[in-house]
């Protein structure tokens, strides 16, 4: 009688070949193959290239059709309000302090909240970079420069509220359509880590970048909770070890990529405004009401754990 065949583990992401997230997902897959050669691994790096949306990817993981993905936390905050602590505007300036919090009590609390409210198991937290503003119209130095501009953002009510408070008309558009709406002028602005201006070639259409750092992006590495619970202890350990290896690489790459992307954008002729060239106090003041309201809905211990 032949030995039972291990079902494959399907990993998928939603960015292209040049993305540090794709590199991290590939490293995760390779590490799984090294640690468990008898566990088949299927990797699909960029589902939008196959006509699929990021949201459908997330649903496929929660429903168990795939076994692992990464997800920007803002996509899930409507269902897990505790995740709003990650996206309070202008609240994080030190990414290493954020990493330490996510590897400690804050990460444990957030993982438990996700498990209570969804079908996901959190395996780790990746660094999605500081998010900055780019646009096709004019340099943005203060909230008054945001007036009249339609800005694309991801599907997060908090993101929309913050950007609207700055003066933008905020629209959530799936990453699958990001390049199209920027290229067509359907939106005049967008916000993303600097690396995405390069990986999606957004700089070709947006010659103005402001290093606002209004959000520090955190990615959740997720799998179906029921699937994870059914794994043997040894396989759970292998999976956690592979995620830890990929997480270490991904975080270092994210920090290095910010510096590299800035230099490259400047060499391409993009006009980049540094933080000291922006009226960040006015931006903080414009968004303070949103931050206050959201903070009141977050448990004080969660705020302390992540932002202390």
N, C-alpha and C positions, 0 to 999 in steps of 0.2 A: 504494500500500500504506500503510495507516494506521500511525502510530507505535505502538510497544508501550505498553500501559497499565501504569503503575507499580502494583504491588500495594499495597493500603492497609496502614498501620501501625496496629495496634489497641492502644490504651492502656487500662488498667483499674485501678481502685482498690477499696478496701473500706470507705470512710467516706462520710458524708452530705454534703449541700450546704454545711453550715456549717463543715466541717473545713478547717484550713489545708493538709492533705494534698491534699484535693480541689482547693483553690485552686492549689496548686503543680502538680498534674497537669494542670489546665486551662491554666495558664500554659505548661507544657511543650508541650501540644498546639498552643496558639496560636502559640508561637514556631516550631514545626516548620512550620506553615502559612505563616508569614511568610517563613521562610528557604527553603522548598522548596514553592512553590505547586502544583507538579505532583505532589506526593507526598500522596495522600489519607490523611487522619487520621481514625480512628474512636475516639471517646472514650466509655468507660463508667465513670462515676465511682464507682458503688456497687453492686458485684455482689451483696452480701447482700440488697439491696432487690429483686433479681430471683430470690431463692431460692438463691443460690449461696454456698458457703462461701469463706472466705479461702484455705483449703488448695487448693480446686479451682482458684481463680484462679492460684495459684502454679504448680500442675501444668500448667495450660494454657499458661503462658508458657514454662516449661522445655521443653515438648513442641512449641512453635512454633505453637500455635493462636492465641495472641496474641503481641504483640511487646514489650510493656513493662508493668511494674508496679512498685510499691514494696512492700517487705516488711520488717517488724520483724526485726532480725537474729536474735532468739531463735528464730524459726520454723525457721531453717536450721542452728542450731548443732549439732544432733544429727548432721548430715552433714558439717559443717565445724567441727571442734572449735576451730579457731583463733579463731572468732567469739566464743568464751567471753570473750576479753579485753575485749570491749565490755560485758559484763554481770557483771563481778566486783562484788559489792555494795559500795556506799559508796566506790567508787574514783574517781569523777569529781565534781568540784565546780565546775570551770570549763569551761563549754561551748565557749568560744572556743579554749581550748587543745585540746579534743577535736576541734574542726573542723580546726585546723591540722594535727594528727596525721593525721586522715583524708585531708587533701589532700596529705599527704606520704608518708613511708616506710610508716607503719602502714597507710594506705589501699592502697598498692601491694601490700604483703604480703598483706593480707586479700583483695584482688581476685584475686591469683594463687592463693590457697588455694581460693577459691570456684570458680575456673576448673578447678583440678585435680580437684575432688571432685564437681562438679555439671555440669549442662548450661547454667548461667547465665553471662552476661557482666555484671560490675558496671560500671555507667555513672556512679555517684555515690553519695554518702552524704548522707542528710537527717537533720534533727534531730527526734527524736520526743519531746523534752522529758524533764524529770526526772519519774520515776514516784513517785507518792505513794499513801498508803493512804486508803481511805474505807470506812465501814461504817454499818450500821443500828442498832447495839447500844449502843456506848459510845465515849467518847474513847479513842484509843490513844496512850499515852505511852511505853510500854515493852513488852518482850516478854511480860510477864505479862498485859497487856491483850489480847494476840492469842490467848490460849488459848481453845479451844472454838469459834473462829469458822472457818467454811468460807469460803475466799477464792477468787475466780475469778482466773485468770491466763491468759496465752496459752500455746501449746503449746511449752514449753521446759522440759527437765529441770532446767536450772540455776535457772530462775525458781522451779520447784516446790521445789527443795532449799533455796533461800534463804528462801522464805516459810515452809516447814515448820520451818526452824531458828529462825525468829522465834516459832513456836508455833502458826501457823495450820494448818488442814487444807487443803492447796492442791489445786485442781482446774483442769485445763486445759479451757476451754470456748471454742468458736469465737466470734468477734466477732458472727456472725449471731445467736447466742443470748444475747448479753451482757445486753441489756435485759430479756429474759424471765426469766432466772434471778435477776437483781437484784430485779426487780419482784415476783416470786413468793416471794422469801425463800429460794429453793433454796440460794443463797449469802448469807451475811451481810456479806461484805466483798469488795472488789475493789481492784486497783491499776492505775493509769493516769496519764498526764499530766492536769493539771487541765482542759485544754481538753475532754477526753473526758467529764468529768463534766457539762459543759454540752451538748456536741453530742449526747450520748446521753440527756440529761436524768436522769442517775443521781443528781443532787443531790436530786431529789424523794423518793428512797427512802433516801439515805445522808446524814443530817444531820451526820455527824462525818467530818472530814478531818484527816489528820496529814501535815504536809509533811516526810516522811521522806527523800525523794530517794534511795531505796535503789538505784535504777538510773538511769542516764542512757541514754535510749533512742536507738538509732541505726537508721535505716531504710536498706536497700539499694535502690537504683534498678537494676532488672535487666531484661535482655533475653535471648533465646536466643543462646547463643554461636555456634552454627552459622549462624544467621540473620545475626548481626552480621558474621561472617567473610565471608559472601557479598555483603555490601553493597559498593558502590564506595567508594573512598577519600573521594570528595566527600560521599557520603551519611553515612559514618561521622563526618566532620567536622561536618556539619549536626546530626546526632544529639547529638554531644558538646557542641556549642555550645548547643543547646536545653536540654540537661540542666544545663549550667553556669548559664544564665540562670535556670532554675526553681530550682536549688539555692540561688543567692544570695537570691532572694526568699523561699524556704521557710525558710531559717535565720533570717533577720531576723524573719519572721513568727512563728516558733516562740518566739524570745526575748521578743518583744512580747506574744505570746499568754499566756505564763505570768503576766505582771503583770496583764494585763486580766482573765484568768479568775479570778485570786485576788480581785480587787476585786469582780467580779460575784458570785462565790460568797458572799462575805461579805455583800453587799447582799441576797442571797436568804435570809439567815438561817442559812446553814451555819456550824457551829462549826468554825473552822479553827485548829488548833494549829500554831504556828510552830516552826521547828527548835529554838530555845532553850527551848521548853516540852516537848521530848521528851528522853528518856534515850537519845540517839543512841549514847553510849559502850556502853550495854548492848546496843543493837541490833547495833552493829559486833562486839561480843564474841560475841554469839549466832551470828552468821553467819561468824565468822572461820575456823572449821574448813572450811566449804564453800569460802570464798575461797582458803584455803591449798591445799586438794586440787586445785581447778581450776587454780590458778596453776602447780602443779608439772607439769601436762600441757601448758602453753603454753611455747613456745620463749622463752628469756630475751630474745632480740632483739626479739620481738614485744611482750613486756611493756614493755621500755624504749621502744620506738617509740611506743606508745600512751599509756603512763602516766608517762613521765618528766617 
